[in-house]
Amino acid sequence: MRNIYRLLPLLLLFCLCGCYRILSSDGGGQGSIRTGARPIDPSDIALPEGYSAEAVASGLTFPTSVAFDEQGRLYVVEAGYSYGEVFLAPKLLRIEPDGSYTTIATGQKNGPWTGVTYHNGNFYVGEGGELEGGRILRISPEGNITSLVEDLPTLGDHHTNGPAVGPDGNLYFGLGTATNSGVVGPDNYDYGWLQRFPEFHDIPCRDIVLKGRNYTSEIPLGPKSEPQATGAYSPYGTPTREGEIIRGRVPCSGAVMRISPEGEGLELVAWGFRNPFGLAFSPDGQLYISENSYDVRGSRPVWGTADYLWHVKPGTWYGWPDYAGGMRLDGERFEAPGKKAPQPLLAQHPNQPPKPVADLGVHSSSNGLDFSRSSSFGFQGQAFVAQFGDMAPEVGKVLAPVGFKVVRVNVADGTVADFAANRGKIVAPASKLKTGGLERPLGVKFSPDGESLYIVDFGVVKMTEKGAAPQVKTGVVWKITKTKS
């Protein structure tokens, strides 16, 4: 009998794994999703007692971030691109008091514009670089656009993100990786960019030595339509050998960089991230980022990794593509169902990766980030993170929606708590719940006086058999205010 009790945990794990494999995915963008006109009802958003929500702008197309000028006026950027291969013109808009908007600047179809900040009389925008490579742009109040840095290596899965202004006055921004986990493969073909840039791949920030592991896949890519072996940090169809050295350079993939507001002195801050999306400085001047971690896709799928909140220490390597949250990938913990655990790609690691400040939801797509600085608003010194929500089944199967809310993180102890989420039996986007609350929160920003939190809601993104199907003119900017103590 004692032996039976000892076996119970293993039997339970076996049953859970079996159920996971049998059950179909039920992500927030799957199933019966409302895709028509989007109703707006702030009362459908659950907030801590004493807080209220209102919509200050609606009908936006793929909004990502907000900023304020010296007069306290509100501005928002529309991305101009969404997964699903939708290309539009990105825009910087001023939100007027009546909720209408005025176009300040219109960019080229090289989005997405992922973030905006205002500093010393100008706007600074991260241009994702889906067609021409990433850029950091300076936009004058009159709408004149100047490119401060160009040709950033973000033509792949992930983009140029940010920027944020540091205590030193420099612009800090993130560069996402080309791939999910270091190897170009069929998922990158499905995303669309491999057809456009068949030689593109991840670039290390420092010299690395490879294990020489290669992965065979077959996609209809012109002369490379037969099965191809592909190694890490290499173009599709290019195998690598054990001991091969890949030279690092800057700019590079999966890194945080900085430049001056004049675009000078491009410098590496830290690397080894997959997609460092949100960047913010804490009240005491420390840099934090939110990272979108691995998906269960491609030639080297990784299962069950959380998104992370990191305290960034200059010069440090944070683990991609061989670690997640400070843990090695080559164990059962990250073994995708029916697959072997991902084996190391690097023969030597630059350093032992640190532990994250907090683990965020698996496939939650934890993105925009800001800190509360006001005792009047509350939660002073805590980080607020916008969770866009899962894109299952494309990123991996989930049994219920993940994300679709704003969470707060006590960076002192790593505890995570919901701050804004839709009311209902489950936390899910309003289109799935058939309500008028949050859809896909992508950005958060406190007002200059710290009294209000603005949530940038990207809008409806339905997941279909062909991938993401984003809906135009469904984006909203919400304002959260504390109404009583």
N, C-alpha and C positions, 0 to 999 in steps of 0.2 A: 504493500500500500504506500509506503514511504517513497518508493521509486516512482510510483504513478504521480504523486504530488510534485516530485522533482521534474517530471516531464510536462506538467501542465503549462508552464511558460512557453516551452517549445511548441506544444500543440496549439496554443493560442496564437503564436506568431505564424505558424503554418496556416491556420484558418484565415487570419487577417490577410496574409499575402495572397491566399487563394481567392478570397473575396475581392481583393483589389484587382486581380487579373480578370475576374469574371465580370465585375460591374462596369458599366459604361461611364465615360466621363460626363460630368455635369458642371461645367464651368460657368462663370457669370455671363459669358457671351454666347452660350449654347442654348439650344432649345427654343422655346417660345419667347422671342424677344420683340418688344414693341419697336418698330422702326419708323413710325409716322411722326407727326408733330409731337414734340416733347412737352408735356405739362410741367409746370414749375410750382412746387408746393414746399416751402421751407419747413412746414410743420411735419413733414415726413422724415426729417432728419433728427435723429436722437442725439442730444448734446448733454453735457453735465448740467445739473440744476443751476439756474441763474444765467444761462447763456441763450442767445437767440440767433437765428440765421435769417438772412434776406438775400435775394438775388439782385445784384447790382448791374448785371449785363447778361444778355442771353442771345441766342441766334448766332453765336460765334462758330467759326469753322476751325477746328483743331487748335484751340488755345492751349498754351503751354506754361506761360509765366506772366507775372505782373511786376510793375515797378512804379515808383512815385518820383515826381520831380520836386524841386525845392519849394514849390507852392502846394505840395501835397496832392497834386492831381494824379489820377490813376491811369496807367497805361497797360496794355496787354499785347502780347505777340501771338499771332496766328502762325502755326508751324509751316504751312505750305506743303507739308508732306505727311503721310501716314502710312504705317504698315498696311499692306494691301495694294502697294504700288500706286497710290493716289498722289499725283503731283499737281500742286497749285502754286500760286504766287504767295510767298510769306509776307506778312504785314505787321507793322507796328501801329497800333490804334490807341487813341486817347478815348477813355470812357467819360462821357459827359454826365453831368448831374442827373439828367433825365433818362439815363441808360442808353442813349444813342452813342455812336462812336464816330470819331473823325480819323481818317487815315493820315498818318504822319509820314510813313515810308513804306515802299513796296520793294521787295527783293526779287532776285532771280529764282528760277526753279532749281534751287540747290539746297532745299531745306533738308530736314526740318529746322526751323528756328526753335531751339530747345530752351533758351532762357534769355532773360534780359535783366540788366541792372542799370541804375542811374548813378553817375559819379561825376562831380565837377562840371556840370552843365551839359553832359552828353550821355546818350544811351549806349550801352555795350551789349552786343547780342552774340550768342553762340549759334553759328550756322552749321547744321549737321553735316552737310557735304555729300549727300546721297549721289549726286551726279558729277561733281567737279572737285570733291575733296572739301574738308572742313575749313572754316574760317572763323576768326573773331572780328566782328564788325563794330565800328564806331558810327553812331547815327546822331547827327546834330538835331536840335529841336526843330529845325526847318526841314528835316528829312533827308539831308545829304548823307550818303553812305560811303564810308571809307573802310577798306579792308586792311586790318592791322597785321594779320598773319594769314597765310594761305597754304593750300596744298597739305593740309593736315590729313593723316592717313585714316580717314573714317568713311570710306566708300562701301563698307560692308554691313554687317548686321547692326552695328551700333555707331553712335554718332559723336560729334563734338558737342559737349554739354557745358552749361554754365553761361556766363562767367559769374564769379563772386569777387568782390573787392576785399583784399586783405588789410590788416592793420598797417602793413608796409606800403599801402597804396597801389600795389600790383594787382593785376587781374589773374585770378586762378580759374582754371577750367579743366574739364575731364575729356579724355579721348577714349572711347570705347574700343573694344576689340573687333577684328574683322569677323571672327567666328565664335561659336559657342564655347569650344574648349580647346582650341589650338590647331585644328585640322580642317582644311577646306573640304567640303563634301556636298552631298545631295541636298541638305537643308539650305545651303547657301545658294544653290541653283533655284530652289523653290522660292527663296526670298527675292530673287530677281537680279541681284547684283553680280552673280558669277557670270551670267551671260554678257553683262556690260563690261566687266573687268576680269577676264579669265586668268590674268596673271596676279591679281591682288591677293594678299595674304597678311597675316599678322607680322608685326615688326617688333623685335625685342628692344628694350631701352638700353641694355648693356649686353656685352658678348655673352652668349650662352653655349653650352655643350649639350648635344642631343643624345638621347638613348638610341636613336635610330629606329624607332617604332613607326611602321607604316600601316595605313588603313586602305583597304581596297573597296572601291565603290564604282558604280556605273551610272552615268547620266548622259543625256543626249547633247553633249557639248562639242559639236563640230568634229574636228579631227581627233578629239579625245573622247569619242562616244563609246569606245570599248572599255572594259574594266581597267581602272587606273589605280595604282598604288600612290598614296600621298602621305608625306611626312609632315611633322610639325613646322610651323613658321615657314611654309613653302607654298608655291603655287599649286593649284590642283594638278594632279598627275605627275608631281615631282617627288620621288622617294628620297629618303634621307638615310644616312648610315650612322652606325654607332661611333661616337666620338666626333661627329661633324660639328664644327663651330659655326654658329650664325652670328654675324657681327651686329652689334647693337648700334642704334643711332637715335637721334632726337630730331624731330618728333617721332613718337613710337605709339604702339598699341597698348591699351589698358593702363593709362597713366594719368596722373594729375600734373599739369604744366602751369607755368606762370610767365607773364610778360608784363612790361610796363604799360601804362595807359597810352603810350605813344607807339606800342607795338615792338619795342626793343627788348633785347635780352631774353629770348626764349630759353626757358630753363626747366629741367625735370625736377619735380618735387618728390614724387613717389610713384611706384609702378607695381605691377602684379595684380591689378584689378581687372574684372571682366567688363563691367560697364559702370564707371563712376558717374552717376547721373546728377544727383543733388549735391551741391557744395554750399556750405554755410560756415560762418565763423561764430563761435560761441561768445557770450558776453565777455569772457576773459581772453578773447582773441585766438582761441584754438580752432584749427581747421577740422571740420568733420565732413564726411561724404556718405551718401547712401549708394550702395552697390547692388545692381541687378545681377544675381548669381546664375549659375548654370541651368540649362534646360535639359530635358530628356529627349534629345534629338541629335541628328547628324551621325558622323562616323564614330564619334566618341561621346555617347550620351552619358550624362551624369544625373543620378537620381537623388531627389530628396534634399537638395541644398536650400537653405534659407537665403533670403536677401539679408544684407548686413548693413549696420551703421558702424562706421570706422572713425576713430580718432587718428588723423593722418600725422605721421612723424616723418619729416623730410629724410630722404635717402633710403627709405625702407621698401623692401619688396613684400607684397601682401599675399602671394601664393598662387595666383593664376599662372599657368594652367594645371598645376598639380595639387593644389590645396583648396579647401573651402572652409572659411571661418577658422583658419589655423589648424585644420585637420587634413591629413593626407587623404587623397581620393582612392587609393588602392586598397580598399577594404570593403566588407559587405555593406557598411553603412551607406555607401554611394553606388551600390550595384543596381543598375536598372533591371527590372523583371525580365528574365530570359537572357540577360547579357552578363558578361564578365565585368568585374570592377575595373574602372579606368586605371591603366598603368601609367607610371610617370613618363613624361615626355623629356624632362631635363635630367641629364646625368648628374648635375651638380646644381644645388639651389643657392641663390645669393645669400640667404639668411633664413633662419627659422621664422616663419610668418607669425605675427602677433595674433592675439585673440581679438575679435570684434567687441565693440562696446555693447552691441545688442544684436540678437538674432530676430529678424523680421519674418513675415510669413513666407513659406515655400510657394513660389510662383506669384507672390503678391505684387510684384513689380513696384517696389518701394522707390519712389522717385524724388519729387521736390522736397526741400528741406529748409527749415528756418528755426530760429530760437526765440522763445518768449523772453523779452527783456523788461517786462512791465509787471510790477506787483499788482497793479490794478486789474490787468487781464487775468493774472494768475499763472501758476506753473512756471514761475520765473526760472530761467536757466535750463528749462527742459527743451528738448528737440521735438519739433512737430514734423511728421513725415506723411506725404501724400502717397497713398497706395492705389495705383492705377487699376489693379486687379488682374487676375489671371487671363491668359490668352489660350486656355486649353481648347482643344487638345493639341494645338500646334506646339506648345512648349512642354507638353507632358500631360498625362491624365490627372484630373482632380475629381474627387467624389462630391464636392460641393464648392460653391464659389469661394475664392480666396482674395482678400483685399477689398477694394471698392470703398475705402474709408480713409480717414485721417487718424493716425495714432500719435501719441506723445510718448517720449522716451526720457526717463530719468537717466542721464548720462553718468551719474555717480554710481549707480548700481545695476544699470542695464534693464530695469523693469520697463515693460511696454504695456500701455493701456489704450483702449479706444477713446478717441475724443469726439469724432463726428462719424456717424454711421447711420444707414437707413434703418428705420423701424421695420420690424417684420420678424417672422419666425427664423429667418436666416439673414446674414449680412450679405447683400447682393446688390447689383446695380438696379436703379429705379426701373429700367426697361424690363428687367426680369420680374421684378415685384409688381409691376404695373402701378407704380406710384410716381410722385413728383419730386423725389429727393435727389441725392447724389448719383452720378453715373460712373464716371471714371476720373477721380481726383488725380491730377498730374503735378500740380504745383501748389505751394503754400508760401505766403509772404505776410509778415506783420506790417501794419501801417507804420509810418515814421514815428508816431507817438507811442506805438506799442499797444494801443487800446483795442485794435481790431485785427483779426486774422482773416486774410483773403484766401479762398480756396479756388484754384483754377481747375475747372471740370472740363476735361477734353471733349466729352460728348459720347454718343452711342457708338460702340464698336461691336458688331455682331461677328461671331466666329462661324464660318461655313466650311464646307468640304474643301473649298479652294483657298481657305485662309481668312484673313481679316477683311471685314467689309465695313469700313468706317462711314458714318452718316454725317454729311455736311450740315452746318447750321444748327447743331444740337449742343454746342458748347455753352457753358455758363460760368460766370464768376460770382461766387458766393462771398458774403461778408458775415463773419461771426463776431458778435459783440457780447461782452458781459453786461447783463442788465441789472444784476443785484448781487450783493455779497452772500 
